[in-house]
Amino acid sequence: MSNTPENKLLVTIMEAAALLSVGRSTIYNLINEGDLAVVKIGCSARITMASIRAVAGERDTVQVVA
C-alpha cells in the first residue's frame, strides 16, 4: 500500500489543505465548523481522510453561478 495522502487514514493540516486545494486557514475554519474531524496525537492534530472525502463530496454538489 502506497503512503500517499489518499491512502492514509489521517493527514496533516497542510496535506488536508493540499488535497482540498484550499489554504491552511480554511482548514481551520472547517475544523471549527465541525466539517473536518480531528484526531489529536500528542501535540499534533491530524485530519481524518473520511471527513476530507465528505467535505469534497459536499463541494461537488455546490452549484457555481456565473
Secondary structure, 3 states (H helix, E strand, C coil): CCCCHHHCCEECHHHHHHHHCCCHHHHHHHHHCCCCCEEEECCEEEEEHHHHHHHHHHHHCCCCCC
